[in-house]
Structures are given as C-alpha cells and as structure tokens.
Amino acid sequence: MTQPQSLKLIDEDEIIEIAYDLFLEGAMENLEPADQVIFALQFEECGAAEIVPLSHHWQGIIQPEFNLENFSEVVIGLAQSDEDDINDIFARVLISRDTIRPFNHILWKR
C-alpha cells in the first residue's frame, strides 16, 4: 500500500504577497476611478492586506473537488489604524495554498 504524498502548502506570508500582486494587476480594470484614487492616496498610510476566515462569498465559486481547508481569503483595503479591522475593502482574494493545484479568484468592490 502506498502512502499519500504530503501536501506542500504555500505559507501565509507568501499568500498575502500573491494576493496583493493579483490585486495590483487587476485594480485598474476592476475598481471604479474614485476608488483607484482613494487607494493610491491612502494605501501607504492606512492600507492593509490580511488573511481572514473564509466568508460565504465563495460557496458558488469553489469547485466541489477543491478542499476548502487548503484555501485562504485575503482582504485588501483601508483601516483607520494598525489595530483596526479593514473597513473599506477593495477586494477579497481567494487563493489555493496547494502548490500543485493553483487557483485564485477576486471579488472586487462595486
């Protein structure tokens, strides 16, 4: 009997970097012009990207064969301070942490 290979998962720091890169790649096409300006002016002072528990937004997007335990959700937006939650979310990024089965999807602020 063969043993299953251990699954190599991307660590949380790298997931945040990947999510931010994906966000930057698509922001000009998917955010309203006003939100693009707000993000550009305020991100250095109060911008944030953090991993959060998976929200219900993904139920219709995830394919049944994907294991939700191997996914992370990253929110990208603005917070009033380092201690505050992100209160102006520009994007929710779903990323598979599985290095063999990459997958990502972004829900943009509308």
Backbone bond lengths (Angstrom), bond angles and torsions (degrees), N, CA, C in turn:
res aa  C-N    CA-C-N  psi(-1)  N-CA   C-N-CA  omega(-1)  CA-C   N-CA-C  phi
1 M - - - 1.450 - - 1.531 107.67 -
2 T 1.329 117.31 131.69 1.464 120.32 179.99 1.519 110.01 -90.06
3 Q 1.316 114.48 146.00 1.452 119.27 177.94 1.522 109.01 -88.80
4 P 1.357 117.10 144.06 1.456 119.41 178.60 1.526 110.05 -66.56
5 Q 1.323 115.40 141.50 1.464 119.45 177.11 1.520 108.38 -68.09
6 S 1.332 115.12 145.02 1.459 117.42 178.04 1.521 108.54 -71.62
7 L 1.294 115.23 140.97 1.451 122.99 -177.45 1.519 109.20 -82.56
8 K 1.323 116.75 125.95 1.456 120.79 178.57 1.523 107.97 -92.93
9 L 1.337 115.76 119.58 1.465 121.43 -178.72 1.522 110.42 -108.51
10 I 1.315 114.79 146.46 1.468 121.56 175.82 1.527 108.00 -71.88
11 D 1.347 117.52 137.35 1.466 119.59 -178.48 1.531 110.95 -76.07
12 E 1.336 115.77 165.10 1.467 122.14 -173.16 1.529 113.06 -62.81
13 D 1.318 118.20 -38.65 1.469 119.66 179.72 1.526 110.87 -62.54
14 E 1.316 115.83 -42.38 1.462 119.43 179.68 1.526 111.07 -69.14
15 I 1.333 117.54 -35.43 1.467 121.30 177.12 1.525 109.87 -59.96
16 I 1.326 117.50 -43.22 1.468 120.68 179.16 1.527 110.10 -63.54
17 E 1.315 117.69 -42.66 1.468 120.95 178.36 1.527 111.30 -62.16
18 I 1.323 116.70 -44.19 1.461 121.01 179.76 1.527 109.81 -62.61
19 A 1.324 116.28 -45.10 1.467 120.67 -179.56 1.527 111.00 -60.90
20 Y 1.325 116.65 -43.10 1.463 120.02 -179.65 1.528 110.51 -65.74
21 D 1.326 117.73 -41.33 1.468 120.77 177.22 1.530 110.96 -61.34
22 L 1.340 117.42 -44.23 1.463 121.05 177.69 1.527 110.75 -62.28
23 F 1.326 116.04 -40.35 1.460 121.18 177.92 1.530 110.31 -59.66
24 L 1.325 116.46 -50.33 1.465 120.09 -178.39 1.529 111.87 -61.61
25 E 1.333 117.27 -37.47 1.463 121.44 179.48 1.531 111.89 -62.29
26 G 1.326 117.11 -35.61 1.461 120.09 -174.34 1.508 116.61 -106.03
27 A 1.329 118.24 -5.57 1.460 121.25 -172.91 1.526 113.36 -60.49
28 M 1.323 117.72 -43.06 1.470 120.45 -177.30 1.531 111.91 -63.48
29 E 1.311 117.32 -33.19 1.460 120.94 -178.76 1.523 113.53 -85.89
30 N 1.335 117.22 -22.89 1.459 119.65 -169.83 1.522 116.20 -115.21
31 L 1.310 118.52 -14.17 1.460 120.63 177.65 1.524 109.73 -100.10
32 E 1.319 115.67 148.19 1.457 120.92 174.80 1.528 108.61 -62.85
33 P 1.336 118.65 150.29 1.473 121.01 179.92 1.534 113.35 -54.32
34 A 1.324 117.80 -39.37 1.466 120.02 178.95 1.521 111.49 -63.33
35 D 1.329 117.17 -40.44 1.463 120.78 178.39 1.522 111.35 -68.11
36 Q 1.329 117.33 -34.40 1.461 120.60 176.18 1.527 110.39 -61.49
37 V 1.323 116.59 -42.10 1.469 121.13 -179.99 1.526 110.06 -67.38
38 I 1.321 116.92 -46.41 1.474 120.77 179.53 1.522 109.99 -58.75
39 F 1.317 116.70 -46.33 1.456 121.04 -179.75 1.522 110.33 -60.33
40 A 1.332 116.88 -48.36 1.468 120.90 -177.80 1.524 111.91 -62.03
41 L 1.310 117.51 -38.99 1.465 121.02 -176.80 1.527 113.16 -78.61
42 Q 1.326 117.34 -32.01 1.458 119.57 -171.35 1.524 115.34 -109.84
43 F 1.330 118.71 -10.14 1.459 118.51 -172.98 1.520 112.63 -64.21
44 E 1.317 117.78 -38.15 1.467 119.32 -178.46 1.525 111.70 -61.44
45 E 1.323 116.86 -37.43 1.475 120.79 -178.71 1.515 113.45 -84.63
46 C 1.316 117.21 -42.85 1.467 117.87 -172.74 1.530 113.40 -135.24
47 G 1.318 117.26 21.83 1.456 120.58 177.19 1.512 112.04 -79.25
48 A 1.316 115.20 151.97 1.460 119.64 -179.01 1.521 110.41 -153.05
49 A 1.307 114.79 151.60 1.457 123.23 171.36 1.517 105.88 -138.26
50 E 1.323 115.95 123.53 1.466 118.40 -177.92 1.520 111.13 -146.17
51 I 1.321 113.95 151.72 1.461 120.77 175.95 1.519 108.23 -80.19
52 V 1.322 115.08 133.55 1.462 121.89 179.37 1.526 108.42 -127.23
53 P 1.331 117.49 163.35 1.471 118.82 174.58 1.532 110.02 -59.83
54 L 1.332 117.19 145.22 1.463 120.95 179.82 1.521 110.29 -57.26
55 S 1.333 115.66 131.86 1.461 120.70 179.25 1.523 110.59 -95.12
56 H 1.310 115.69 171.99 1.466 121.72 -178.56 1.530 112.48 -69.59
57 H 1.323 118.76 -12.29 1.463 122.77 -178.16 1.524 113.03 -57.36
58 W 1.296 117.31 -23.62 1.467 121.45 -170.68 1.516 114.32 -92.10
59 Q 1.312 119.10 -6.82 1.463 121.71 -173.98 1.530 112.61 -56.52
60 G 1.304 118.73 -40.23 1.448 121.12 -178.70 1.514 113.96 -87.52
61 I 1.313 117.47 -5.02 1.462 121.99 -175.79 1.518 111.72 -100.51
62 I 1.308 116.94 -37.76 1.463 121.99 -176.38 1.526 110.03 -71.48
63 Q 1.306 115.60 132.10 1.450 120.82 175.26 1.528 108.27 -75.78
64 P 1.327 117.14 143.86 1.465 119.99 -175.66 1.528 114.80 -56.26
65 E 1.334 117.32 -29.59 1.462 118.22 -177.42 1.532 113.21 -76.30
66 F 1.328 117.70 -10.32 1.461 120.05 177.02 1.528 110.32 -79.71
67 N 1.316 116.29 139.15 1.458 122.39 177.01 1.530 108.18 -91.20
68 L 1.319 117.53 112.22 1.467 121.34 -177.25 1.522 113.15 -58.32
69 E 1.325 116.67 -23.26 1.462 119.63 179.14 1.524 111.51 -65.65
70 N 1.320 116.94 -19.24 1.460 121.20 -178.66 1.533 112.58 -98.46
71 F 1.325 117.07 15.75 1.459 121.88 179.95 1.514 111.08 -115.65
72 S 1.324 114.54 153.22 1.465 121.01 172.30 1.516 108.23 -128.89
73 E 1.315 115.31 147.84 1.460 121.73 173.37 1.521 107.68 -111.58
74 V 1.319 115.26 128.95 1.463 121.59 178.16 1.515 107.68 -117.25
75 V 1.332 116.59 128.89 1.461 120.43 172.66 1.521 108.42 -102.00
76 I 1.327 115.13 141.13 1.460 121.86 -179.42 1.518 107.03 -126.51
77 G 1.330 115.46 127.56 1.457 119.04 -178.82 1.507 111.75 -179.50
78 L 1.340 114.60 -149.85 1.454 121.62 -176.45 1.524 110.57 -120.60
79 A 1.327 115.80 142.76 1.468 122.84 175.57 1.517 108.04 -129.50
80 Q 1.306 116.90 150.48 1.463 120.74 -178.76 1.526 112.41 -65.51
81 S 1.335 116.53 -34.73 1.463 120.85 178.73 1.523 108.87 -151.98
82 D 1.332 116.38 174.04 1.464 120.66 179.29 1.523 112.70 -62.00
83 E 1.320 117.04 -28.53 1.463 121.40 -177.89 1.519 113.01 -84.73
84 D 1.333 117.70 -17.88 1.457 121.70 -175.71 1.528 111.62 -84.77
85 D 1.331 114.71 156.69 1.455 120.84 172.33 1.524 108.86 -71.78
86 I 1.320 116.09 158.66 1.463 120.76 175.03 1.520 107.15 -69.61
87 N 1.343 116.26 119.73 1.464 119.46 -176.16 1.527 113.11 -105.68
88 D 1.304 118.25 -12.96 1.463 122.08 176.92 1.530 106.38 -125.24
89 I 1.322 115.67 93.67 1.468 121.33 -174.47 1.526 109.57 -89.82
90 F 1.330 115.53 122.38 1.461 121.65 177.64 1.524 111.84 -90.72
91 A 1.326 117.12 -28.67 1.464 119.99 -179.48 1.520 110.71 -158.51
92 R 1.331 114.16 147.33 1.459 123.06 170.31 1.523 105.59 -114.81
93 V 1.323 116.03 122.07 1.456 120.70 -175.09 1.525 108.59 -113.93
94 L 1.318 115.93 124.24 1.456 122.13 175.49 1.515 107.50 -101.84
95 I 1.329 116.33 127.26 1.461 120.97 -177.29 1.520 109.82 -134.93
96 S 1.329 114.75 133.97 1.455 119.83 172.49 1.523 107.94 -76.44
97 R 1.311 116.19 133.80 1.463 121.15 176.95 1.523 110.95 -87.76
98 D 1.317 116.95 -5.72 1.466 123.38 -179.73 1.528 108.56 -75.76
99 T 1.325 117.11 119.37 1.464 121.18 -178.11 1.529 112.39 -70.69
100 I 1.325 117.62 -21.40 1.459 121.44 -178.02 1.530 111.84 -87.55
101 R 1.323 117.13 -31.12 1.470 121.50 -178.76 1.519 109.89 -120.41
102 P 1.331 118.24 73.98 1.463 119.93 -178.42 1.533 111.34 -67.71
103 F 1.306 115.19 143.82 1.453 121.91 177.77 1.514 106.95 -160.31
104 N 1.340 116.54 140.72 1.467 119.87 171.41 1.511 109.17 -151.32
105 H 1.299 114.79 154.77 1.473 121.92 177.81 1.515 107.42 -152.38
106 I 1.326 115.74 142.94 1.469 120.22 -179.12 1.524 109.04 -121.14
107 L 1.333 115.79 132.13 1.454 122.41 169.05 1.532 106.29 -102.36
108 W 1.328 115.89 117.58 1.460 122.08 -175.19 1.514 111.59 -93.46
109 K 1.320 115.33 151.45 1.470 121.53 174.47 1.517 107.98 -63.00
110 R 1.275 116.77 134.67 1.482 121.94 177.09 1.499 110.70 -122.63
